């Protein structure tokens, strides 16, 4: 079974072709056209401008995906497209393109939930080799992902803990009460004078910083829920920077920024680890699957490992290959293959 996936939920125009055989799927092509440089001057994604870029890119990207996979539209069995959540103007471009392809190529169309696609990045066949050099210096689990399991979604628009009882049945145990973690990273990066997107920039400068140099509050540390909150942490960073940055000699401002970035990153990821611990204890699950753009952070993986080790929590941690963490169409087509084989 060959599936064409289309993803336009935010600022990446992506098309992929996936081959599905015996409950396993293989990525034949995964083309991504990023808009990061286009939106960088605005400090974030502008929905209507993103939609215009998607409109320009959708046909060339689709043609490139089909060519790289070595197929023509007649070879396809299904078309899968992200139907939400995401930026509405951006989603409209992808869904209308998918409907048009479906009509003219006479192929059935399947709408896919964006977050479920992120989770399914852990099932991509390429991960059998584990790509440890790209994921972590620690040993990421190499055993098969089995349901039921706990999923941690960390991205620019979502921060959630999800109880998956089966590949298609789930309950949200906790989610952010305000900012998503990716959004918080972007805003803190802006406060520190770092470019967009904030996550990779904070991780980069943090390598030179002391993660314990600045005392910041861990959000909801004594709250029994599994919800997240980053607004207060973001405000604490802004307040500290506005007070202390003017006192720094020009020579030392680079080190000041590195220390603040490292401290913020440590606290934000420790907050996530604490809530994941609560969810693991409540569910009793022994597998934690991570998905979303922030899952590509090496520091997040490191902190999760060290936290669980310190707390003596026995859990298998699954992290996708970095190239499948951010928005891409291969995970959309991959999850579609799972839904189709369930029928």
C-alpha positions as CSV (number, residue, x, y, z in Angstrom):
1,X,0.0,0.0,0.0
2,X,1.4,3.4,-1.0
3,X,0.2,6.6,0.7
4,X,0.9,10.2,-0.1
5,X,1.0,12.4,3.0
6,X,0.5,16.1,3.0
7,X,1.3,18.4,6.0
8,X,0.8,22.2,6.2
9,X,-0.3,22.8,9.8
10,X,2.2,25.6,10.5
11,X,5.3,26.8,8.5
12,X,6.5,23.6,6.8
13,X,5.1,22.5,3.5
14,X,5.7,18.8,3.4
15,X,4.8,15.9,1.2
16,X,5.9,12.3,1.6
17,X,5.3,8.9,0.1
18,X,5.1,5.9,2.5
19,X,5.0,2.2,1.7
20,X,3.1,0.0,4.2
21,X,3.7,-3.7,4.5
22,X,2.6,-6.1,7.3
23,X,1.9,-3.5,9.9
24,X,5.3,-1.7,9.2
25,X,5.8,1.4,7.1
26,X,8.8,2.7,5.2
27,X,9.5,6.2,4.1
28,X,10.2,6.4,0.3
29,X,10.3,10.2,0.2
30,X,9.8,13.0,2.7
31,X,10.2,16.5,1.2
32,X,10.0,19.6,3.5
33,X,10.0,23.2,2.5
34,X,10.6,25.3,5.6
35,X,9.6,28.9,6.1
36,X,11.7,29.6,9.1
37,X,13.8,32.3,7.4
38,X,10.7,34.0,6.0
39,X,9.1,34.3,9.5
40,X,12.2,35.0,11.5
41,X,11.9,38.8,11.2
42,X,8.5,38.6,12.9
43,X,9.7,36.5,15.8
44,X,7.1,33.8,15.0
45,X,4.8,32.4,12.3
46,X,2.3,34.8,10.7
47,X,-0.7,32.6,9.7
48,X,-1.8,34.4,6.5
49,X,1.8,34.7,5.2
50,X,2.4,31.1,6.0
51,X,-0.7,30.2,3.9
52,X,0.7,32.2,0.9
53,X,4.0,30.3,1.1
54,X,2.2,27.0,1.3
55,X,0.2,27.9,-1.8
56,X,3.5,28.6,-3.7
57,X,5.2,25.4,-2.5
58,X,2.5,22.7,-2.4
59,X,2.6,21.7,-6.0
60,X,6.5,21.7,-6.4
61,X,6.9,19.8,-3.1
62,X,4.3,17.2,-4.1
63,X,5.9,16.6,-7.5
64,X,9.3,16.3,-5.9
65,X,8.0,13.7,-3.3
66,X,6.5,11.6,-6.1
67,X,9.6,11.8,-8.2
68,X,11.9,10.9,-5.4
69,X,9.7,7.9,-4.5
70,X,9.8,6.8,-8.1
71,X,6.1,6.7,-8.5
72,X,3.2,8.4,-10.4
73,X,-0.2,9.3,-9.0
74,X,-1.8,6.2,-10.4
75,X,0.5,4.1,-8.2
76,X,-1.0,5.6,-5.0
77,X,-3.6,3.8,-2.9
78,X,-4.5,6.6,-0.5
79,X,-3.9,10.3,0.2
80,X,-3.6,11.5,3.9
81,X,-3.6,15.1,5.0
82,X,-3.3,16.9,8.3
83,X,-6.7,18.2,9.1
84,X,-5.8,19.9,12.4
85,X,-4.9,21.1,14.9
86,X,-2.8,23.9,13.4
87,X,-3.0,27.4,11.9
88,X,-6.3,27.5,10.0
89,X,-5.1,29.5,6.9
90,X,-2.2,27.1,6.6
91,X,-4.3,24.0,7.1
92,X,-6.8,25.1,4.4
93,X,-4.1,25.1,1.7
94,X,-3.1,21.5,2.5
95,X,-6.6,20.2,2.8
96,X,-7.8,21.9,-0.4
97,X,-4.8,20.5,-2.3
98,X,-5.4,17.0,-0.9
99,X,-9.1,17.2,-1.9
100,X,-8.1,18.3,-5.4
101,X,-5.6,15.5,-5.8
102,X,-8.2,13.0,-4.5
103,X,-10.8,14.2,-7.0
104,X,-8.6,14.3,-10.1
105,X,-6.5,11.1,-9.3
106,X,-9.6,9.2,-8.0
107,X,-7.9,8.3,-4.8
108,X,-9.6,8.0,-1.3
109,X,-8.7,10.7,1.2
110,X,-8.1,10.4,4.9
111,X,-7.8,13.3,7.4
112,X,-5.2,12.9,10.1
113,X,-4.9,14.5,13.5
114,X,-1.6,16.4,13.7
115,X,-0.6,15.3,17.2
116,X,-1.3,11.6,16.5
117,X,1.1,12.0,13.6
118,X,3.8,13.3,15.9
119,X,3.4,10.3,18.1
120,X,3.7,7.9,15.2
121,X,7.2,9.3,14.4
122,X,8.4,6.6,16.8
123,X,7.0,3.9,14.6
124,X,8.9,4.8,11.4
125,X,10.8,1.8,10.2
126,X,14.1,3.8,9.9
127,X,14.2,3.9,13.7
128,X,14.9,0.2,13.9
129,X,18.6,1.1,13.6
130,X,17.9,3.7,16.4
131,X,20.3,6.5,15.1
132,X,21.8,6.8,18.5
133,X,24.3,9.4,17.4
134,X,21.4,11.7,16.3
135,X,19.2,11.0,19.4
136,X,21.2,10.7,22.6
137,X,24.4,9.6,24.1
138,X,22.3,7.4,26.4
139,X,20.7,4.2,25.3
140,X,17.3,4.9,23.9
141,X,15.0,1.9,24.0
142,X,15.4,-0.4,21.0
143,X,12.5,-2.7,21.9
144,X,9.2,-2.6,20.0
145,X,6.7,0.1,21.0
146,X,3.7,-1.7,22.6
147,X,0.4,-0.4,23.7
148,X,-0.8,0.7,26.2
149,X,1.8,3.4,26.7
150,X,2.2,7.0,27.9
151,X,3.0,9.7,25.3
152,X,4.6,13.1,25.9
153,X,3.8,15.7,23.2
154,X,6.2,18.7,23.3
155,X,5.9,21.2,20.4
156,X,5.4,24.8,19.5
157,X,1.7,24.6,20.0
158,X,1.1,21.7,22.4
159,X,2.4,20.2,25.6
160,X,0.4,17.1,26.6
161,X,0.6,13.8,28.5
162,X,-1.6,11.2,26.7
163,X,-2.7,7.8,27.8
164,X,-2.8,5.6,24.7
165,X,-4.7,2.4,25.5
166,X,-4.5,1.4,21.8
167,X,-3.2,2.9,18.6
168,X,-6.5,4.7,18.1
169,X,-7.9,5.2,21.6
170,X,-6.5,7.7,24.0
171,X,-7.2,10.1,26.9
172,X,-5.4,13.4,27.6
173,X,-4.1,13.2,31.2
174,X,-2.6,16.7,31.3
175,X,-1.9,19.7,29.1
176,X,-0.5,23.2,29.3
177,X,-2.7,25.8,31.1
178,X,-1.2,28.6,29.1
179,X,1.9,28.6,26.8
180,X,3.1,25.5,25.0
181,X,6.8,24.7,25.7
182,X,7.9,25.6,22.2
183,X,6.1,28.9,22.4
184,X,7.8,29.6,25.8
185,X,11.2,28.9,24.3
186,X,10.5,31.4,21.5
187,X,9.5,34.1,23.9
188,X,12.4,33.6,26.3
189,X,14.8,33.6,23.3
190,X,13.3,37.0,22.3
191,X,13.8,38.4,25.8
192,X,17.5,37.2,25.6
193,X,18.0,38.8,22.1
194,X,18.3,35.4,20.4
195,X,16.8,34.8,16.9
196,X,13.7,32.7,16.0
197,X,13.1,29.8,16.4
198,X,14.0,29.9,20.1
199,X,14.4,26.3,21.0
200,X,17.5,25.5,19.0
201,X,19.1,28.9,19.9
202,X,18.6,28.4,23.6
203,X,20.0,24.9,23.4
204,X,23.0,26.2,21.5
205,X,23.9,29.1,23.8
206,X,23.1,26.9,26.9
207,X,26.2,24.8,26.2
208,X,28.4,27.6,27.5
209,X,26.1,28.4,30.5
210,X,25.7,27.3,34.1
211,X,22.2,25.7,34.4
212,X,22.2,26.5,38.1
213,X,23.4,30.1,37.9
214,X,19.9,31.6,38.0
215,X,17.2,30.5,40.6
216,X,13.9,30.1,38.8
217,X,10.7,28.5,40.1
218,X,9.7,25.1,38.8
219,X,6.1,25.5,37.7
220,X,3.3,23.6,39.5
221,X,5.9,21.7,41.5
222,X,3.6,20.9,44.4
223,X,0.4,20.5,42.2
224,X,-1.0,17.0,42.0
225,X,-2.3,17.4,38.5
226,X,-0.5,16.4,35.3
227,X,-1.0,19.8,33.8
228,X,1.8,22.1,32.6
229,X,2.4,25.9,32.9
230,X,5.1,28.0,31.4
231,X,3.7,31.5,31.6
232,X,5.0,32.1,35.1
233,X,8.4,30.8,34.3
234,X,8.6,32.9,31.2
235,X,7.6,36.0,33.3
236,X,10.3,35.1,35.9
237,X,12.9,35.1,33.2
238,X,11.8,38.4,31.8
239,X,11.8,40.0,35.2
240,X,15.2,38.8,36.0
241,X,16.7,39.8,32.7
242,X,15.2,43.3,32.8
243,X,16.6,43.8,36.3
244,X,20.1,42.2,35.9
245,X,21.1,42.7,32.3
246,X,21.7,46.4,32.6
247,X,24.1,45.7,35.4
248,X,26.3,43.4,33.2
249,X,29.5,44.7,31.6
250,X,29.4,44.4,27.8
251,X,32.2,41.8,28.0
252,X,30.2,39.5,30.2
253,X,26.7,39.8,28.6
254,X,27.3,36.7,26.4
255,X,27.9,34.6,29.6
256,X,24.9,36.2,31.3
257,X,22.7,35.2,28.4
258,X,24.1,31.6,28.4
259,X,23.5,31.2,32.1
260,X,19.9,32.4,31.9
261,X,19.2,30.2,28.9
262,X,20.7,27.2,30.5
263,X,18.8,27.8,33.8
264,X,15.5,28.3,32.0
265,X,16.0,25.2,29.9
266,X,16.8,23.0,32.9
267,X,13.8,24.2,34.9
268,X,11.4,23.9,31.9
269,X,12.5,20.3,31.2
270,X,12.5,19.4,34.9
271,X,8.9,20.6,35.0
272,X,8.1,18.2,32.1
273,X,10.0,15.3,33.8
274,X,8.1,15.8,37.1
275,X,4.7,15.7,35.4
276,X,5.7,12.7,33.3
277,X,6.7,11.0,36.6
278,X,3.2,11.6,38.0
279,X,1.6,10.2,34.8
280,X,3.8,7.1,34.8
281,X,2.9,6.4,38.5
282,X,-0.8,6.8,37.8
283,X,-0.9,4.6,34.7
284,X,1.7,2.1,35.8
285,X,3.0,2.1,32.2
286,X,6.7,1.2,31.5
287,X,7.0,2.9,28.1
288,X,7.2,6.6,27.5
289,X,7.0,7.8,23.9
290,X,8.0,11.4,23.1
291,X,6.8,13.3,20.0
292,X,6.8,16.9,18.7
293,X,9.4,19.4,17.6
294,X,10.9,19.9,21.0
295,X,11.5,16.2,21.2
296,X,14.5,16.9,18.9
297,X,16.2,18.6,21.9
298,X,19.2,16.7,23.1
299,X,18.9,18.4,26.5
300,X,15.3,17.2,27.0
301,X,16.4,13.6,26.4
302,X,19.3,14.0,28.8
303,X,17.2,15.5,31.6
304,X,14.5,12.9,31.2
305,X,17.1,10.1,31.5
306,X,18.9,11.6,34.5
307,X,15.6,12.5,36.3
308,X,14.2,8.9,35.9
309,X,17.5,7.4,36.9
310,X,17.7,9.6,40.0
311,X,14.1,8.7,41.0
312,X,14.7,5.1,40.2
313,X,11.8,5.0,37.8
314,X,12.1,2.0,35.4
315,X,10.8,3.1,32.0
316,X,11.7,2.6,28.4
317,X,12.1,6.0,26.7
318,X,11.3,6.3,22.9
319,X,12.5,9.3,21.0
320,X,12.1,9.7,17.3
321,X,14.9,10.4,14.9
322,X,15.4,14.1,14.9
323,X,14.4,14.6,11.3
324,X,10.9,13.1,12.1
325,X,10.4,15.2,15.2
326,X,9.3,18.5,13.5
327,X,6.3,18.8,11.3
328,X,6.6,16.5,8.3
329,X,4.3,14.5,6.0
330,X,5.9,11.1,6.6
331,X,4.4,10.7,10.1
332,X,1.0,11.8,8.7
333,X,1.1,9.1,6.0
334,X,2.5,6.6,8.5
335,X,-0.3,7.1,11.0
336,X,-2.8,6.9,8.1
337,X,-1.3,3.5,7.3
338,X,-1.9,2.4,10.8
339,X,-5.6,3.5,10.7
340,X,-6.2,1.7,7.4
341,X,-4.7,-1.5,8.7
342,X,-6.9,-1.4,11.8
343,X,-10.0,-1.5,9.6
